[in-house]
């Protein structure tokens, strides 16, 4: 069993920045990738970014590319999402997820169904 805990959410104005963190505990030996998804009111959960530990590959949704950066510290079992130039449309609950599967296809980690463990979510609110 893997437990994920997110932190770092909050309220900022348009153009502001936040850094989210997610720490995994429990059985973490089979973590091959971690990702961030978000869900806004009335919207479906959508992919934001992912990191594959092996090789350090990162993947981003087009909507956040160039503004968000995902990074991780494997020794600390922690992944981060550094968000810059925030927009009101970034307002959502952000969820951290962990996948026990290795894939050489980056698009594999775009899908929530390929992640087996999820955090409780942290609210990000961007006001204009």
ABEGO torsion letter per residue (X at the ends): XBBBBBBGBEBBBBGBBBBBBBBBBEBAAABABBBBBBBBBGBBBBBABBBBABGGBBBBBAAABGABBBBBBAAAGBBBBBBBGBBAAABBBBBBBBBABBBABAAAAABAAABABBBAEBBBBBBX
